[in-house]
Amino acid sequence: MSEHIIFRRISDEGIIEVGQNQHIRSLYFGNDAKQSCMDLFQPQRLVLTYTRAMMASLLFQPQPQNILMIGLGGGSIAKFLLQHYPNCSIDIVEIRADVVKIAHDYFNLPEDERIQIFIDDVSRFLHNKNGRYQQYDLILIDAFNHDGLSESIKSFEFFEYCFERLDNRGVVATNLWNKVSDHVRDINQTMQHIFSNNVLNLPVPDRGNVIVFTAKHKPTLQYPKTNSIANDLKQTQGLEYSDFLRQIKRANRWRSLGRLFV
């Protein structure tokens, strides 16, 4: 059955559409790239592979409490975290108010006191130290528009602000789209510089996404029980954490980091 559009809106901020194919509902920003998906039968399930790959950050920070999300989309990751970490608090920065409304209206994002949403430019938000916390132990960056990566996350200053707002044992996971126009190599080099080469890449299988994990200190990305954590997380959350761990090892072998995983 082909997908049909159940919502469409054109504004100064661009086109936003919601499509549905049987029990899968998807969010679009004026092109064919799916920004978010929801299974109507299992609203907390992470349908898109790249969203599951972003959760590989939990291999290095398995008990996040204060979480910052940059970019909301349909709220899939937020719902997943609320389900599996009932004591966490999530601050979300989203530039478009209409995206927030659609996440509530079409993608079951709950009105929940554990979530606080800020309609703001993310660099201004970080620089002004807005939000409920001065530092976060997990920062998830998934900021796209119809042209690809949001311009707001391509600057050197943006990642400096992320470094400042990250807890000493915290992890940043950044979703990049691996095409020339989005300057992925330049952004990766910027992160390596700011985070002192404490960087690991996870290419998403069969996708153009690359998830980049960064931390202030090398021991954060050398967690000695990573394999057992992967098994535990797979049991409790049902995601393919062991597969992601193997892909991280393979993708970063050239960094001579394979020996760091036990």
PEWOPE-V932156 format. One record per residue. N is the residue number from 1. RES is the residue in one small letter. SS is DSSP state (h for helix, s for strand, l for the rest). PHI is phi in whole degrees, 0 to 359 (NA if undefined). NEAR is the number of other C-alpha atoms within 10 Angstrom. Layout:
N&RES&SS&PHI&NEAR  N&RES&SS&PHI&NEAR
This chain:
1&m&l&NA&6  2&s&l&284&7  3&e&l&285&13  4&h&s&234&12  5&i&s&276&13  6&i&s&253&12  7&f&s&207&13  8&r&s&210&13  9&r&s&215&12  10&i&s&244&11  11&s&s&221&8  12&d&l&298&5  13&e&l&272&13  14&g&s&120&12  15&i&s&273&15  16&i&s&226&20  17&e&s&225&17  18&v&s&238&24  19&g&s&246&19  20&q&s&220&20  21&n&s&231&13  22&q&l&55&12  23&h&l&257&10  24&i&s&253&16  25&r&s&250&24  26&s&s&229&24  27&l&s&250&26  28&y&s&229&21  29&f&l&245&24  30&g&l&80&17  31&n&l&212&14  32&d&l&274&9  33&a&l&286&14  34&k&s&281&16  35&q&s&277&20  36&s&s&196&22  37&c&s&221&25  38&m&s&223&24  39&d&s&274&19  40&l&l&298&16  41&f&l&278&9  42&q&s&224&11  43&p&l&299&18  44&q&l&273&22  45&r&l&287&20  46&l&l&274&21  47&v&l&283&18  48&l&l&282&14  49&t&h&300&15  50&y&h&294&21  51&t&h&291&20  52&r&h&293&20  53&a&h&296&27  54&m&h&297&24  55&m&h&289&22  56&a&h&297&26  57&s&h&301&26  58&l&h&288&19  59&l&h&296&26  60&f&l&255&24  61&q&l&222&20  62&p&l&284&17  63&q&l&228&14  64&p&l&290&21  65&q&l&246&16  66&n&s&253&21  67&i&s&244&24  68&l&s&242&27  69&m&s&249&22  70&i&s&251&22  71&g&l&99&22  72&l&l&260&25  73&g&l&60&27  74&g&l&274&28  75&g&l&85&24  76&s&h&300&25  77&i&h&293&21  78&a&h&300&21  79&k&h&296&20  80&f&h&298&18  81&l&h&293&18  82&l&h&298&18  83&q&h&292&14  84&h&h&265&13  85&y&l&230&14  86&p&l&298&10  87&n&l&262&14  88&c&l&279&16  89&s&s&236&22  90&i&s&235&27  91&d&s&263&22  92&i&s&237&24  93&v&s&252&26  94&e&s&222&21  95&i&l&283&17  96&r&l&250&17  97&a&h&294&13  98&d&h&291&14  99&v&h&295&20  100&v&h&298&23  101&k&h&298&13  102&i&h&292&20  103&a&h&301&19  104&h&h&288&15  105&d&h&282&12  106&y&h&243&17  107&f&l&235&26  108&n&l&60&17  109&l&l&292&20  110&p&l&282&15  111&e&l&279&9  112&d&l&222&10  113&e&l&294&8  114&r&l&284&14  115&i&s&254&19  116&q&s&230&15  117&i&s&253&15  118&f&s&245&19  119&i&s&273&14  120&d&l&196&16  121&d&l&289&14  122&v&h&292&23  123&s&h&295&19  124&r&h&294&13  125&f&h&302&15  126&l&h&291&20  127&h&h&296&15  128&n&l&277&10  129&k&l&56&15  130&n&l&285&15  131&g&l&101&18  132&r&l&280&13  133&y&l&227&14  134&q&l&289&13  135&q&l&224&20  136&y&s&236&26  137&d&s&265&20  138&l&s&209&28  139&i&s&240&29  140&l&s&245&22  141&i&s&249&22  142&d&l&217&21  143&a&l&244&24  144&f&s&230&22  145&n&s&227&20  146&h&l&293&17  147&d&l&266&12  148&g&s&118&16  149&l&s&298&19  150&s&l&297&14  151&e&h&300&12  152&s&h&295&14  153&i&h&255&19  154&k&l&267&16  155&s&l&267&13  156&f&h&299&15  157&e&h&298&15  158&f&h&302&16  159&f&h&285&21  160&e&h&296&18  161&y&h&297&18  162&c&h&300&21  163&f&h&301&22  164&e&h&294&16  165&r&h&270&21  166&l&s&265&21  167&d&s&296&19  168&n&s&301&15  169&r&s&253&17  170&g&s&274&25  171&v&s&227&28  172&v&s&252&27  173&a&s&242&26  174&t&s&242&23  175&n&s&271&23  176&l&s&245&25  177&w&s&250&20  178&n&l&279&16  179&k&l&220&12  180&v&h&303&9  181&s&h&295&10  182&d&h&264&17  183&h&l&56&14  184&v&h&300&17  185&r&h&298&13  186&d&h&297&14  187&i&h&295&18  188&n&h&298&18  189&q&h&294&14  190&t&h&300&19  191&m&h&294&22  192&q&h&299&16  193&h&h&293&15  194&i&h&291&19  195&f&l&261&19  196&s&l&53&14  197&n&l&66&18  198&n&l&275&19  199&v&s&223&24  200&l&s&229&21  201&n&s&255&19  202&l&s&231&25  203&p&s&294&22  204&v&l&279&21  205&p&l&304&13  206&d&l&62&7  207&r&l&226&11  208&g&l&271&12  209&n&s&283&20  210&v&s&231&20  211&i&s&265&27  212&v&s&247&23  213&f&s&256&24  214&t&s&226&28  215&a&l&209&29  216&k&l&290&22  217&h&l&233&17  218&k&h&303&15  219&p&h&304&13  220&t&h&298&18  221&l&h&266&25  222&q&h&241&18  223&y&l&309&16  224&p&l&292&14  225&k&l&247&12  226&t&h&301&21  227&n&h&297&17  228&s&h&292&13  229&i&h&296&19  230&a&h&301&22  231&n&h&294&16  232&d&h&296&16  233&l&h&295&19  234&k&h&298&15  235&q&h&294&12  236&t&h&274&9  237&q&h&245&13  238&g&l&79&11  239&l&l&266&20  240&e&l&276&18  241&y&h&296&26  242&s&h&296&20  243&d&h&296&13  244&f&h&297&23  245&l&h&297&19  246&r&h&297&14  247&q&h&292&17  248&i&h&296&22  249&k&h&302&20  250&r&h&294&15  251&a&h&291&16  252&n&l&249&15  253&r&h&300&13  254&w&h&295&9  255&r&h&275&11  256&s&l&60&9  257&l&l&259&16  258&g&h&304&16  259&r&h&292&9  260&l&h&276&13  261&f&l&260&15  262&v&l&261&11
